Amino acid sequence: MSKIKWSVIGAGGIADRRTIPAILANAQSELCAVMDRVPEVAKTVGEKYGVPFFTTEEEMFKNTDCDAVYIGTPVMCHYEQAMLALKYGKHVFLEKPITLTSAQGKELVDAFKAAGKQITIGYMMKHHNLHEKAQALVADGQIGQVVDVRAQFSCWYPDIEGAWRQKKALGGGGAFMDLGVHCIELIEFVLGEEITEVKALCSTLTFSYEVEDSAVMIFRTKSGTLGHIDVNFNVPDKAAQSKLELYGTKGYIQTVGTLSQTETGTLTHLYAPQGDYVAQQNNRDAAEPVIYEAEGANLYEKQINHFCDILNSGKPNYFYTDRAVHVQVLVDELYAQN
Ligand SMILES: NC(=O)c1ccc[n+]([C@@H]2O[C@H](COP(=O)([O-])OP(=O)(O)OC[C@H]3O[C@@H](n4cnc5c(N)ncnc54)[C@H](O)[C@@H]3O)[C@@H](O)[C@H]2O)c1
């Protein structure tokens, strides 16, 4: 089987830190070119990996032959760059969130579907072994009917001169657009159903940028499960919990430290069906939770491997791509309420 030839648009940032190493680690892939709007970045990253480098997309597409493009640029670039890659007949691995709005995202995905080209969005957290474990436990009824879900995700992101994430027109929003989108994608993955209704509040409490540094979303899923998502740009990294909690009629699942770029953290599962009603409520200490550990694999390698498997199967698969558009529908609703 011939290797999948990759080019990269937006070569600094997450591309250099995580995705290019993951492409290089994939035995079915090879890197053939990089492009970045900033000439020094294009040159540094191109030389680092020993591939031709460019400062415009057209120049790269005209001078190199690749099958797939990884796009790791700021959100406001996603739609146009992915459409351009499609015009040149490429498959696309696009960073999250898909686009500035759900309408743009839908248009993009429809265009790829019509052309029979693959497009995948970089939500890597569903590949974490503990999130896969949570999904399997829920599907197997190991916490019964899920009645309450909570996700908490934060980082420290102060005012930074020129930062695209701090401008609505460039990033599409703040803490929710950056962190909350991961939480929605993950919760729908673990539950195996859609969130259908949201109510949300956003604040810019701590910093002076125009997008929110704090957001809370409460939601209801299709089957009626309730939950909430808290995201913050103003909690110190050392105080960040990055956790997912699911409570059900037969127990709970709690992960701590798993909403992350690395496969870290723990999952605690308690299976403790109630039995009889106990008015004294003195039956709470008997249950023994089971603790699962993260396996420490590379989430970016897992998502690249998953994408390459789809390409090699010859059958485009838009299941998670459609989920990524749905995430944006809920995000649009959140910002419409604020
Ligand atoms: N899945 C994850 O773990 C993860 C983590 C970080 C970022 N991201 C996503 O990746 C994307 C990029 O984020 P980042 O943190 O790497 O940003 P960044 O600003 O650190 O890096 C973006 C790179 O794109 C380049 N660039 C900017 N405009 C360009 C253009 N028009 N054409 C070509 N290159 C351009 C910049 O010079 C820079 O090298 C965003 O969508 C972000 O949400 C995902």
The ligand as a Tripos MOL2 file, in Angstrom:
@<TRIPOS>MOLECULE
LIG
   44    48     1     0     0
SMALL
NO_CHARGES

@<TRIPOS>ATOM
      1 N1         -6.8460   19.5500   19.7380 N.am      1 LIG1
      2 C1         -5.9760   20.1880   20.4810 C.2       1 LIG1
      3 O1         -5.4030   19.6550   21.4150 O.2       1 LIG1
      4 C2         -5.6340   21.6150   20.1500 C.ar      1 LIG1
      5 C3         -4.6950   22.2890   20.9320 C.ar      1 LIG1
      6 C4         -4.3480   23.5840   20.5670 C.ar      1 LIG1
      7 C5         -4.9370   24.1780   19.4840 C.ar      1 LIG1
      8 N2         -5.8900   23.5130   18.7830 N.ar      1 LIG1
      9 C6         -6.5310   24.1320   17.6290 C.3       1 LIG1
     10 O2         -5.5380   24.2910   16.6140 O.3       1 LIG1
     11 C7         -5.7510   25.5020   15.9020 C.3       1 LIG1
     12 C8         -4.5020   26.3640   16.0280 C.3       1 LIG1
     13 O3         -4.2710   26.6530   17.3860 O.3       1 LIG1
     14 P1         -2.7720   26.9310   17.9140 P.3       1 LIG1
     15 O4         -2.8560   26.9680   19.3830 O.co2     1 LIG1
     16 O5         -1.8060   26.0020   17.2920 O.co2     1 LIG1
     17 O6         -2.5560   28.4050   17.3360 O.3       1 LIG1
     18 P2         -1.1770   29.1610   17.1510 P.3       1 LIG1
     19 O7         -1.5320   30.5790   16.9590 O.co2     1 LIG1
     20 O8         -0.2350   28.7840   18.2420 O.co2     1 LIG1
     21 O9         -0.5660   28.5370   15.8070 O.3       1 LIG1
     22 C9         -1.2160   28.7260   14.5640 C.3       1 LIG1
     23 C10        -0.1980   28.6950   13.4370 C.3       1 LIG1
     24 O10        -0.8800   29.0500   12.2400 O.3       1 LIG1
     25 C11        -0.1570   30.1000   11.5660 C.3       1 LIG1
     26 N3         -1.1160   30.8880   10.8090 N.ar      1 LIG1
     27 C12        -1.9090   31.8980   11.2400 C.ar      1 LIG1
     28 N4         -2.6920   32.3340   10.2280 N.ar      1 LIG1
     29 C13        -2.3810   31.5880    9.1450 C.ar      1 LIG1
     30 C14        -2.8560   31.5260    7.8210 C.ar      1 LIG1
     31 N5         -3.8240   32.3370    7.3770 N.pl3     1 LIG1
     32 N6         -2.3150   30.6250    6.9990 N.ar      1 LIG1
     33 C15        -1.3410   29.7880    7.4070 C.ar      1 LIG1
     34 N7         -0.8330   29.8040    8.6440 N.ar      1 LIG1
     35 C16        -1.3710   30.6690    9.5090 C.ar      1 LIG1
     36 C17         0.5480   30.8490   12.6610 C.3       1 LIG1
     37 O11         1.6650   31.5630   12.1510 O.3       1 LIG1
     38 C18         0.9440   29.7190   13.6100 C.3       1 LIG1
     39 O12         2.1530   29.1240   13.2060 O.3       1 LIG1
     40 C19        -7.0020   26.1170   16.5000 C.3       1 LIG1
     41 O13        -8.1100   25.7170   15.7610 O.3       1 LIG1
     42 C20        -7.0580   25.5220   17.9010 C.3       1 LIG1
     43 O14        -8.3580   25.4920   18.4520 O.3       1 LIG1
     44 C21        -6.2260   22.2380   19.0870 C.ar      1 LIG1
@<TRIPOS>BOND
     1     1     2 1
     2     2     3 2
     3     2     4 1
     4     4     5 ar
     5     4    44 ar
     6     5     6 ar
     7     6     7 ar
     8     7     8 ar
     9     8     9 1
    10     8    44 ar
    11     9    10 1
    12     9    42 1
    13    10    11 1
    14    11    12 1
    15    11    40 1
    16    12    13 1
    17    13    14 1
    18    14    15 2
    19    14    16 1
    20    14    17 1
    21    17    18 1
    22    18    19 2
    23    18    20 1
    24    18    21 1
    25    21    22 1
    26    22    23 1
    27    23    24 1
    28    23    38 1
    29    24    25 1
    30    25    26 1
    31    25    36 1
    32    26    27 ar
    33    26    35 ar
    34    27    28 ar
    35    28    29 ar
    36    29    30 ar
    37    29    35 ar
    38    30    31 1
    39    30    32 ar
    40    32    33 ar
    41    33    34 ar
    42    34    35 ar
    43    36    37 1
    44    36    38 1
    45    38    39 1
    46    40    41 1
    47    40    42 1
    48    42    43 1
@<TRIPOS>SUBSTRUCTURE
     1 LIG1         1 GROUP 0 **** ****
